[in-house]
Amino acid sequence: MNQLKNVRLFLFPGALVALAAVSALGACTADEPAVQAETIQVSMLIQQTGQDPQWFRDVEVTKGMDVYELTDLVTEGDIQATYFAAYRSHFVEAILGVEGEDPNYWLTWVWSESEDKWEPLPVGADLYSLKDGHVLAWYYGPYSEDGNPPPATP
């Protein structure tokens, strides 16, 4: 990294001031490689009851991205949601132009490799950080206490 160069001290009445000619303090030089963000691959399913599944497979994202950001990415912004600061999460109202209408809602699921089944996302989409290989789903269907997982599997 470059360091401060050409530091000059000037004495002004009542103050000592240092002026520095800095060439991009903190910037990398040509012989120093830029630090690149680590990427991972994840997949996402978006499906409505009775409709064909829409898969977004092996999407390359920055490590640490959350499910809400992934949804925004794969839908190219075709998502409507309200952010609730108290919960630090969005309530998703519509995806790809399909709005929730009682008794149907968009619910989020994560594929459990060990259980070989869909499990409800344990937290809001904004609070679930993606890991390499994760498979997530948004499924539009009726809410039930027993769950209503997507019929499509990875």
C-alpha positions as CSV (number, residue, x, y, z in Angstrom):
1,M,0.0,0.0,0.0
2,N,1.1,3.5,-0.6
3,Q,2.1,5.7,2.3
4,L,1.9,9.4,2.9
5,K,4.4,11.3,0.7
6,N,5.5,14.9,0.7
7,V,4.3,15.9,4.2
8,R,4.8,19.6,4.8
9,L,4.2,21.5,8.0
10,F,2.9,25.1,7.9
11,L,2.7,27.4,10.9
12,F,-0.4,29.6,10.9
13,P,-1.2,31.9,13.7
14,G,-2.3,29.8,16.6
15,A,-2.1,26.4,14.8
16,L,0.3,24.0,13.3
17,V,-1.2,22.4,10.1
18,A,0.1,19.5,8.2
19,L,-0.8,19.3,4.5
20,A,-0.1,16.1,2.7
21,A,0.1,15.2,-0.9
22,V,-1.2,11.7,-0.9
23,S,-1.4,9.3,-3.8
24,A,-4.5,7.3,-3.2
25,L,-3.9,6.5,0.5
26,G,-5.0,2.9,1.0
27,A,-5.2,2.1,-2.7
28,C,-3.4,-0.8,-4.2
29,T,-0.5,-0.3,-6.6
30,A,-0.1,-2.1,-9.9
31,D,2.1,-4.7,-8.3
32,E,-0.3,-5.4,-5.4
33,P,-3.4,-7.6,-6.3
34,A,-6.8,-6.3,-5.4
35,V,-8.7,-8.2,-2.8
36,Q,-11.7,-9.9,-4.4
37,A,-14.8,-10.9,-2.5
38,E,-15.2,-14.7,-2.0
39,T,-18.0,-16.1,-4.0
40,I,-20.2,-19.2,-3.5
41,Q,-22.8,-21.0,-5.6
42,V,-26.4,-21.4,-4.4
43,S,-29.7,-22.4,-6.1
44,M,-33.2,-21.1,-5.7
45,L,-36.6,-22.4,-6.6
46,I,-39.6,-20.1,-7.1
47,Q,-42.9,-22.0,-7.5
48,Q,-46.7,-21.4,-7.2
49,T,-49.1,-24.1,-6.3
50,G,-50.1,-26.1,-9.4
51,Q,-47.4,-24.3,-11.5
52,D,-44.1,-25.6,-13.0
53,P,-41.1,-24.9,-10.9
54,Q,-38.8,-22.1,-11.9
55,W,-35.2,-23.0,-11.0
56,F,-32.2,-20.6,-10.7
57,R,-29.4,-23.1,-10.3
58,D,-25.7,-22.5,-9.4
59,V,-26.1,-18.8,-9.0
60,E,-22.8,-17.2,-8.1
61,V,-23.1,-14.8,-5.3
62,T,-20.8,-13.0,-2.8
63,K,-20.3,-15.0,0.4
64,G,-22.5,-13.6,3.2
65,M,-25.4,-12.6,0.9
66,D,-28.8,-13.3,2.4
67,V,-31.9,-15.0,1.0
68,Y,-33.7,-11.7,0.4
69,E,-30.8,-10.3,-1.6
70,L,-30.6,-13.6,-3.6
71,T,-34.4,-13.3,-4.3
72,D,-33.9,-9.7,-5.5
73,L,-31.1,-10.9,-7.7
74,V,-32.7,-13.9,-9.4
75,T,-36.0,-12.0,-9.9
76,E,-34.2,-9.0,-11.3
77,G,-36.0,-6.8,-8.8
78,D,-39.4,-8.2,-9.5
79,I,-40.2,-8.5,-5.8
80,Q,-42.5,-6.4,-3.6
81,A,-41.9,-6.4,0.1
82,T,-42.3,-4.2,3.2
83,Y,-39.3,-3.9,5.5
84,F,-40.0,-4.1,9.3
85,A,-37.2,-2.6,11.2
86,A,-38.3,-4.2,14.5
87,Y,-37.7,-7.6,12.9
88,R,-34.8,-6.5,10.7
89,S,-36.5,-8.3,7.8
90,H,-38.8,-7.9,4.8
91,F,-42.3,-9.4,4.5
92,V,-42.5,-10.5,0.9
93,E,-45.8,-9.6,-0.6
94,A,-45.2,-10.5,-4.3
95,I,-42.7,-12.3,-6.4
96,L,-42.6,-12.2,-10.2
97,G,-45.9,-10.3,-10.2
98,V,-47.8,-12.9,-8.0
99,E,-49.2,-11.2,-4.9
100,G,-50.1,-13.0,-1.7
101,E,-53.8,-13.3,-1.3
102,D,-55.4,-15.2,1.7
103,P,-55.1,-18.1,2.2
104,N,-51.9,-18.2,-0.1
105,Y,-48.6,-16.6,0.9
106,W,-45.0,-16.7,-0.2
107,L,-43.1,-18.9,2.3
108,T,-39.4,-19.6,2.3
109,W,-37.8,-23.0,2.5
110,V,-34.3,-24.5,2.7
111,W,-33.4,-27.9,1.5
112,S,-32.0,-30.2,4.2
113,E,-29.5,-32.6,2.6
114,S,-29.4,-34.7,5.8
115,E,-33.1,-35.0,6.0
116,D,-33.7,-35.1,2.3
117,K,-36.6,-32.7,2.5
118,W,-37.7,-29.0,2.6
119,E,-37.6,-27.3,6.0
120,P,-39.1,-23.9,6.8
121,L,-36.5,-21.1,6.9
122,P,-36.0,-20.6,10.7
123,V,-35.6,-16.8,10.4
124,G,-36.6,-14.0,8.1
125,A,-35.1,-14.0,4.6
126,D,-32.8,-11.0,5.5
127,L,-31.4,-12.8,8.5
128,Y,-30.4,-16.1,6.8
129,S,-26.8,-15.9,5.4
130,L,-26.2,-18.2,2.4
131,K,-23.5,-20.9,2.4
132,D,-22.0,-22.6,-0.6
133,G,-24.4,-25.2,-2.0
134,H,-27.5,-24.0,-0.2
135,V,-30.8,-24.7,-2.0
136,L,-33.6,-22.3,-1.1
137,A,-37.2,-22.0,-2.2
138,W,-40.1,-19.5,-2.3
139,Y,-43.3,-21.5,-2.5
140,Y,-46.7,-19.8,-3.0
141,G,-49.4,-21.7,-1.4
142,P,-51.7,-21.9,1.6
143,Y,-50.2,-21.6,5.0
144,S,-50.7,-24.5,7.3
145,E,-49.4,-25.3,10.8
146,D,-48.2,-28.7,9.4
147,G,-46.3,-26.9,6.6
148,N,-46.9,-26.9,2.9
149,P,-43.5,-27.4,1.3
150,P,-42.8,-27.1,-2.4
151,P,-43.5,-30.3,-4.4
152,A,-40.4,-29.8,-6.5
153,T,-37.1,-31.2,-5.1
154,P,-33.5,-30.3,-6.1
